Amino acid sequence: MVQSRKGSRKTGATRRIYLSLRDQVMSGVYAPGDRLPSSRALADQLGVSRTTVTAAYDQLISEGYIQVRQGTRPTVTSSGRPADTREAPQGRETAPQVSEYASRVMALPKNISAEQEALQYDFRYGDIASSDFPKLAWRRALNSAVLAHKERLGYEHPAGNLALRHALQGYLWRARGIECDVSQMIIVSGSQQALDLCARVLVDPGGLVVLEEPCYAMARNVMLATGAKSIPVYCDRDGMDTTQLPDPKDVALAFVTPSHQFPLGGVLPSHRRQALIEWANAGNTYIIEDDYDGEYRYDVRPIPPLSITGQGRVIYVGTVSKTLSPTLRLGYMVLPGKLVDPFVRCKQITDRHSSSFEQEALAAMIESGAYESHVRKMRRLNAERRAVFLKAMADAFGGEVDIVGTSAGLHVVVWFNRMAASDEESFAARARKDGVGIYPISRLFEAPTDQRAGFIFGYASIAVALIAKGIDNLERVYRSKLWSA
């Protein structure tokens, strides 16, 4: 019997909250006698329903970890931890009390990809092939940066290396049609830091943030970690449905991926783009435009960024993670002028500045033309991977799957028409045992509605020769007795 996507997602959220709180009790983050947040407060912090949190608390109560008395917050019981950790030996440090921010982070789903074992056929999105990295060009640029004579080594300007900002200013004009002043640009340690800065500068605890549904998990997490309350707006084949936007009053931010919605792949059409900007203007609201893979277009022409007509409401975020490597941790922001100073000040407090040598190396690559030459090469290589992947999926599954988001980017979403959404995690686990990494899409929804199983497939990190073999392995798992209709 197929369980509804909404019910499945609610159950998953309850279990994640329960496991996170249980682990914090077991590890001593919450000691015996400590009070947990009220169900209402925790629901607001995590952006979920109070019913979901109450169900998690009920499970903790039934297992003896916490107790609740009328009119008081849940309290950790004296038996809520293993016997050997209930009382710390004399002189031994007790578990530290962490901030509300850290508690919110600890309650979020943990997803550190580096902790997962390597697979032969890993379709993890966000990775790129090591063989694609321009090792010689990067080494020359980095060596030049390191060996260049400097009178002294000191801290960089928080906004970033001036040469890199000038180089990116020209690149963004050539590649994306963005006209901006160098003073509007900030170099960040990857797009994740850009999102974190946006949350810290513009959102107060309890503030309202509009997020795409489904949404890039790390964008949702960074907002929830600050204590924001998320408002999901559903996305269809054309990206965010702007007719469903809430009253913009009191909304601090909206996070969108208009050039290639993550993960579904929709491209926001012009009338929705205009509606989004008008909505932001009406509420004095800022839009984060995450152009995470704007360099990759196959069957469609690149669309102009929102920031071109954003009327001072758009914060443009870009990265080299999908063109060079996610290991470099280099990204950039183009800000409305009046936001520059608070962002620069907060960036300075966060990490002083991003790594100077890498900034200088990237600037040299852009100025020499080597970077854009590499981007063109990457576009060709990934177009080939995409074609091989789509053919292999068609040969293996035919009409049993629907594939969306194929016209751009480095990933697609595959819906399995004969598999229930409730089977996503089990199927992914079975595939992993056979050396194939696939990633359930329901993890990116707050409340999924599609009852089919869906998975995100990234193809940029796999050698062309291995793609079809990986799909063959996946088909064998799918056709096995457990997964037969």
LOVEX-163072 format. One record per residue (C-alpha): residue in one letter; x, y, z negated. Coordinates in steps of 0.1 Angstrom, whole numbers, plus 5000, padded with zeros to 4 digits. Layout:
REM LOVEX-163072
AXYZ
...
REM end
This chain:
REM LOVEX-163072
M500050005000
V501450345010
Q501850594981
S501150954990
R504251174996
K502951424970
G502551154944
S505851004952
R507651334949
K505951424916
T507051094902
G510651154914
A510751494898
T509451354865
R512151084865
R514951324873
I513951554845
Y513551254821
L516951114830
S518751444828
L517351524793
R517951164781
D521551194793
Q521951524775
V520651374743
M522851064746
S525951274753
G525351514725
V524451824744
Y521251814723
A522051684688
P519651534663
G517351804651
D517852034681
R514852174698
L514252134735
P512452404756
S508752394755
S507052214784
R505852554798
A509252714795
L511052424811
A508552404839
D508952774847
Q512752744846
L512752444870
G509952564892
V507852254887
S504352194873
R503952174835
T502351834841
T505651704855
V507651814825
T505051684801
A505251344817
A509051344813
Y508651444776
D506051164771
Q508550914783
L511251044760
I508751034731
S507850674739
E511450574739
G512150744706
Y514551014718
I512351314708
Q509351384686
V506651644688
R504651804660
Q501552024666
G502552374675
T506252314677
R508752244704
P510051894710
T512851794686
V515551534691
T515151254666
S517951124644
S517750794663
G517850954697
R521550864702
P523550544698
A524450454663
D528150514668
T527550874679
R524750984655
E527251134631
A530551264642
P533551164620
Q534751424596
G536951674613
R535851574648
E534251844670
T530551824675
A529051864710
P529052224721
Q525852424725
V525652534761
S523852844775
E520352844790
Y521952874824
A524052554818
S520952374805
R519052464836
V521952334858
M522152014839
A518451944844
L518851974882
P519451664903
K523151574904
N524551534939
I528251534942
S529051374976
A532751324967
E531751074940
Q530150844966
E532250564981
A533450595017
L531350425043
Q532350305078
Y529250465094
D528350765073
F525650995089
R526051245060
Y525051595072
G527451875065
D530651675071
I532751715103
A535351475117
S538851515104
S540151465140
D538351785151
F540252015128
P542752225148
K545752115127
L548552275148
A546752605153
W545852635117
R549352535105
R550852805127
A548453065114
L548852965078
N552652945081
S552753295095
A550553425067
V552753255040
L556053365056
A555053725064
H557153975044
K555254135016
E556554384991
R554654224963
L551953954958
G548954104941
Y545154064939
E543254114972
H540254354974
P537154164962
A535354224995
G538154035013
N541154085035
L540654385057
A542154225088
L539753935085
R536754165081
H537854355113
A538254025131
L534853895120
Q533254225129
G534354175165
Y533453805165
L529953855152
W529354115179
R530553875206
A528953555193
R525753675176
G525154035188
I525454175152
E526654535149
C527954625115
D530454835097
V533454655081
S532454805048
Q529254595049
M531154275050
I532254055021
I534353745024
V533153475001
S534353124991
G531852945013
S528153015019
Q527352864985
Q529053154967
A527153394989
L523853234977
D525053244941
L525953614944
C522453684959
A520753514930
R522853684904
V522654034919
L519054034929
V517053784908
D516253804871
P515153494850
G511553434858
G511853634891
L509953514922
V511953364951
V510353234984
L512052924997
E511452715028
E509652385023
P511652165028
C514752355018
Y518552325016
A518952164982
M521852384971
A519952694979
R517052584958
N519352474930
V521252804928
M517952994925
L516552764898
A519752774879
T519353154875
G515853094860
A514053204892
K510553074899
S510352924934
I507452974958
P507652714986
V506352815021
Y505852525044
C507852485076
D506552335108
R508152275142
D508752655146
G510252705111
M508652895082
D504952945086
T504853325079
T501053325076
Q501553135043
L503853395027
P502653514993
D501953874983
P505454034985
K504854234953
D507454124927
V509153874951
A512953934948
L514253724976
A513253495005
F515653235017
V515353135054
T517352945081
P515653105112
S518052995139
H517852625130
Q515652545100
F517352315076
P516552035077
L513652015103
G515452215130
G512752455140
V513652795156
L511653085142
P509853255171
S509853635176
H506353695163
R507153515130
R510553695127
Q508754025130
A506153925105
L508853815080
I510654145083
E507354345079
W506454135049
A509854205033
N509454585039
A506054585024
G507354434991
N510854594990
T512054234992
Y515454105006
I515753815031
I518753585030
E519453475065
D521653155063
D523053115098
Y524952795088
D525352645123
G524652925147
E527552825170
Y525752505181
R523052535207
Y522452265233
D519052285250
V518152645239
R519652985242
P520953135209
I518353355193
P519353695179
P519853705141
L517153865119
S519754115107
I519754285141
T516254415136
G516154365098
Q515554725089
G517954705059
R516154405044
V518354115056
I521553965041
Y523353775068
V525353475056
G527853275078
T530553015073
V533352835090
S532452505073
K530752375105
T533452505129
L536752455111
S536152255078
P534052265047
T537252215027
L538452565035
R535652735015
L535553045037
G532353235044
Y531153585050
M528153815043
V526854115061
L524954335036
P522654635037
G524854935028
K523255004995
L523954654982
V527654644990
D528854794957
P526954564933
F527954264954
V531654364955
R531654424917
C529954084910
K532253904934
Q535254054916
I534053914883
T533253574898
D536653494912
R538553814919
H538653734957
S538753434980
S542153284989
S544353545006
F546553325027
E543553135042
Q541853465050
E544953595068
A545253265087
L541653285099
A542053645109
A545053555130
M543153275147
I540253495156
E542453785168
S544453545191
G541353385206
A542253045192
Y539153035169
E536653095197
S538452845219
H538152585192
V534452665187
R533852595224
K535652265221
M533652175190
R530452255209
R531352015237
L532451735213
N529351755192
A527051775223
E528651435233
R528051285199
R524451415199
A523851255233
V525350915222
F523350925190
L520050995206
K520550725232
A521450475205
M518350555185
A516150535215
D517650195224
A517350065189
F513950205177
G512150345208
G508750475198
E509050355163
V510750675153
D510151055160
I513351265161
V513151635155
G515651925155
T517651795184
S518152125204
A520752275180
G523052215150
L524851905139
H522051695124
V518551575132
V515651435112
V514351095120
W510850995110
F510150615108
N506550575118
R506150225103
M507950285070
A506250445040
A507750755023
S507950554991
D510450325007
E513050595016
E515350544987
S515250164988
F515950165025
A518850405021
A520250184994
R519949875016
A521550055045
R524450165023
K525249805014
D525649745051
G528050035054
V525550295068
G524950615051
I521550775056
Y519851045035
P516151065025
I514451385034
S512051385005
R514951504983
L514651835000
F510951884995
E509252024964
A505951844974
P506151645006
T502951585026
D504151345054
Q503550975044
R506250845067
A509850785056
G512251045069
F515951065069
I518551335078
F521251215102
G524451415106
Y526551305136
A529451555136
S531751345114
I531551015132
A533750905161
V531750865193
A532750495195
L531250425161
I527850595165
A526150315184
K527650045161
G526350225130
I522850245146
D523049875154
N523849795118
L520950015107
E518549845130
R519549505116
V518649625081
Y515349775094
R514449445112
S515149235082
K512349055065
L511949315038
W511349595062
S509349415088
A505749535091
REM end
